[in-house]
Amino acid sequence: MGKVMAFARLDFQTIRVYLNLKALGIFLVVAVAVGWSTGSDAALLAVPAAMECSWATYPCAMSEKANLDTLYTTLSLSRRTVVRGRYVFALLLVLASLAGGYIVAAALSLVRRQPFEPLLPLGELGLLFAVFSVVIAAQLPIIFKLGYTAARFLAYVPMIGMIVVIVGMGSLSQQEWMASFLTAASTWLLSHPAAVVAILVLVWAAALLGSYALSVRFYAKRDF
């Protein structure tokens, strides 16, 4: 586990130069604008999580550009360790971005003089963590199989697909049959919270484990 965490720290160093005041300023402006205009904590929290999806795959680009994958083999780093390190780095980046969004949401509530319930956004944080970690889990196997340059456009398909689904659901929710279905589904979900949480955790864990297994398999077959 020590090598995995060390590799995750190495990935962080590759993006550290981009985490400057300019990047943080852009994040802050976009997050505040979305939070102020929508009045939704969920929308505000989703901004940093969406931004980090591009940062999470950047170490893959740097490794390919500098031919670091060959170097890893000379440093006695197994390919499984590289894959694990990338996943740990990506998940920690999701958590950090959501924590930043939580702080912005709390500060924005104070500025607008609105009550802020510290525990209320935690459910939204958990759901967003699951959603965006699954998006990254869909991206990484593609990159490990094809390489970042060949896969950089395909890797954005999961994010685009998620946006299409959200927009499509928003449009369909205006239809009477969909509104009735969503009402019935919401009633069931609210009456069975433990079952819902258990199902979501199992689906999330299965998605990550499946993604990890594919990444290990694909990366093991790459020639460097």
N, C-alpha and C positions, 0 to 999 in steps of 0.2 A: 504493500500500500504506500510505502514511503516513496518509491519511484513514481507511482501514479500521481501523487500529490506534487512531487517535484516537477513532473512534466506539465501538470496543470498550471503551476506557477510560471513555467517557461512560456506557455501559451499566453498567459496574462502579460508577460513582458513584451510580447510581440504587438499587443494592441495598446500598451500603456502610453506610447507616444501620441496616440490619437485621442486619449482621454484628457484633453487639455481644456482650458477655459472656453475656447470657441465651441468645442463639441458639447460641453456641459451647458453652455449658454443656449445653444440651439435646442437641446433637450428640454431645458427649463421653459423656454418661450413656447415651444410646441405643446408641452404638457399643460402649462397654465392656460394657453389659448383654448385647448380642447376642454379642460376642466371648467373654465369660466363659461364657455359658450353652451356646453351641454348640461352643466350642473351635475354630472355623473362621475362618481368616484371610479367606477369601473372603466369608463372611457379614458379618464386621466391615467389610471394605472396601466392601461393597455399600451399607452404611448411608449414608455421606456422599454417595455417588454418587446414591442414590435421592432424598435430600433436595435436592440441587442441581437436580434436574429441575424443581422448582417455582420455584426462584430463576432458572433460565435463561430462563424466559418472562416473568418479572416486568417487565423493561424494556419489553416490548411493552405491558403493562398501563399503565405509567406514560406511555408515548408517547401512547396512546389517551386516557387521562384528561386529560392536559394539552394535547392536540391538537398534539403535537410533530411529527407527520408533516408538517403544513403548514409548520412552522418549518424543517424540514430542507430543503425545496425553496427557501426564501429564502436559505439558507446555502450554496447551490450544492453540496449533497450529492445525488448521483444516487441513485436508488432502488436501483441495483445495489450501491452503496457501503453503504447502510443494511443491505441483506440480508447482504452479506459480513461487515460488522461484527458483526451479531447472531450469525452462525455462529461467527466467531472467538471472540467472548465466551463463547458456550455451550461450545465445545470446551475453552477455557482453564479454564473453571469446573469442568468434569469432571476435568481434570488436577489442579487445585488440591485438589478434594475428595478424590480418590484419594490424593494425597500426604499430606493430613491423616490419612486412614484408615491409611496405611502407618506413620506416626509413632505413632499410637495402638496399632496392632498390635505394633510393636516395644516400646513402653513396657509394654503388657500382658504380653508374654512375660517381661520382666524382673521385673515384680511377681509373676507366678505362678512365677517361677524355672524357666521352660521354655526350651529352646534356641530361638533365633531365627535362621533361615537368611535372610540379607538378600536373596539372589537368588531364593529359593523363591517369594515372593508376586509376583514380577515378571510371571510368566506370567498369574497371576490378575488383576493390574492391567491388563495389556494386553487381556485378554478382557472385563473389566468396562468398560474405556474404550470398547471397540468396541460393547458392548451398549447402554450408556447414551447414547453419542453417536448411535447409530441411533435410540433412543427419542426423543431430542430432534429428530433429523432428521425423524421422522414427525410431530412436533408442530408444528414451525415452518411448514410449508406451509399447514396448516389455519388457523393464526393469521394468516398473511399474506393469506390469501384472505378470511376472514370477519371479521377483527378479533378482538382478545382477548376482548371481552365476549361476542360471539356464539359464540366457539370454545372458551371456557375449559373447558367440560365435555367437548366432543369431543376436546380436546387431551390429556385424561387417558386416553383410550381405549387408546393404545399402551402406556402404563404398566400399565393394568389387564390388557390382553391379555397382556403379558409375565408378569405374576404368575399369571394363569390357566394359561398354558402351563407355567410352572415347577411349580405345584401339581399340574396334571394329569399332567405327566411323573413327578412324585414318586409319585403314586397308581398310574399305569400300570406303574412300575418294579417294583411288587410282583407283577405278573402274570408268569407263567412265560415266556410268549412274548416279552414286552417285555424281561425280564431277559436272555434269550438273545440278543435283538437288540442290546441295549446292550453285552453282553460282546463280541460279534463286532465291533461298531462300534468299541469301545474298543481292541480288538486291532489293527484296521486303522489307526486314527488314530495309535496309538503307534508303529506300524511305518512310517508315512509322515509324519513330523512336518513336513518341508519342504513337502510338497504341501498339508497341512492349513493351514499358516500362509499359504501363497500364496493358497489359495482364500478363506480368511477375510478377508485383506487386500483381495482383489479385490471380494468381496461388500460389505465395509464401504465401500470407496471408491465403488462403484457406487451404494450407498444414499445416501451423502452428496451425491454429484454430482447424482443424480436429484432429491433433496430440494431442493438449492440451485436447480436449474433451474426446478423448480415454484414455489419461493418468489419467484424473480425475475419469473417470468411472472405470478403472481397479484398480487404487489405493484404491478407496473407498471399493472395494470388498475384499481387502487383509486382512488377519487375522494376528495380531501381538500379 
